[in-house]
Amino acid sequence: MSMPGIDPSGLGRSLEEAMRLLNQASGGGTPPADAPPLELFGHGSAADGQVEAEVSAFGRLESLVIDPRLLRAGGADVAEFVVEAVRAAQDDERTRRTAAVGTPDTAALTKQLERVSEDAYRGFNKMIGDLDAITRRMDRG
């Protein structure tokens, strides 16, 4: 149901843009919707290669290999080795991704975020004004 004079889609787009820019600036999370698909993988290992991990773009775990000898030996630190290998793979992927796409221009991103914030502020003020006008009309009856 839509109220006259209120266009919430503009606010939604502004908020989506803000989230995309924040994600881009932080260099993590999910890839932006308009980003080209990256065929980057990161590799990491721990426990002298007995635990190996591979992650795809943006750190998604794709494979984990644990040498059965490590498990049979009752390695109490297997979980630590897994975490170490996955983190190494994520660091490797992040390094490769940064080399492939570069580092974000934080000054430009800050300006874009300021514009998005201003647009959202104006949109919210307009929506509040429209709701107030509708409420007054309803009270008059």
DAWONOR-V191824 format. One record per helix or strand of 2 or more residues. SS is the DSSP state (2 for helix, 1 for strand). FROM is the first residue (numbers start at 1). TO is the last residue. If there is no record, write none. Layout:
{{SS/FROM/TO} {SS/FROM/TO}}
This chain:
{{2/8/26} {1/41/46} {1/51/56} {2/57/59} {1/61/66} {2/68/72} {2/78/101} {2/106/140}}
